[in-house]
Amino acid sequence: MYREYPLKFLVLVFILVSCSPQTPIPSSSPSPTLTATQRKVTVIEYPPLDWSVNGRILSQFMCEEDIQESCPDLFALGCEDIKGPRFYLGGLDPPYPVMECIHENGEPPSSEYFKQPAGLDTRYRSFAIYQDGKFRLIIKKSEFKEIFAPVESKEEAISYAMAMTSLQARFDINPKDQNEYLVDLIEETHAEEVPEGYLVYLFDWSQKMGCDIHPFYAVKVLVTREGDLQELEREEIYRSYSCFDYGMLSLDDH
């Protein structure tokens, strides 16, 4: 009996010590460093342009929401699908109502034709306009230039550049924590007058399928008064992890 008490005492002391609060040991690991996703991003905002004129003019010719039924002459031009009126084309002069004519048979025949619609759509496009009392199909960039050049205003330069390049306008950029930002300053869509014509600020984005990291680019395009275009600068401004499939819409449709 005499020998059991010291043993019991030691066990009790061990339990009490084990259950008592412990003084934290200072960590030797460094504190987190500032990452690209945490950087402060300044956005220079510009007011959205009023491009609703494109829709109002089209409605005057009885082309309502169901364009295939109300304007069958459009599909007689050879369009498999019509997207219209396209809001971004409302700055063009002359202010013809302009629609996208979608062709199902893959890639454009040559670089003279317009690119695929922005986003994940694999079809290529032309444009359909209502001119001199009838619909007309514009399938080549040279024809578009013939109708809408010269370019004589900032608003027209933005619409012209978007039609010819498939780049996008953005007036709603709001930095999000889940994106990885690579720059400190982002300028929304606008145009600046320069000696050669107009410098247009637009955007481009990844068209990769599936779940992946998608880059987002700021693109500066020079539009001359004669209607010629030149991409001057392309800079990746952020990346985001997203999942896309062929059912996703382009930025223009969001």
Secondary structure by P-SEA (a helix, b strand, c coil): caaaaaaaaaaaaaaaaaaccccccccccccccccccccbbbbbcccccccaaaaaaaaaacccccccccccccccccccccccccccccccccccbbbbbbbcccccccccccccccccccccbbbbbbcccbbbbbccaaaaaacccccccaaaaaaaaaaaccbbbbcbbbbbcccccccccccccccccccccbbbbbccccccccccbbbbbbbbbbbccccccccccccccccccccccccccccccc
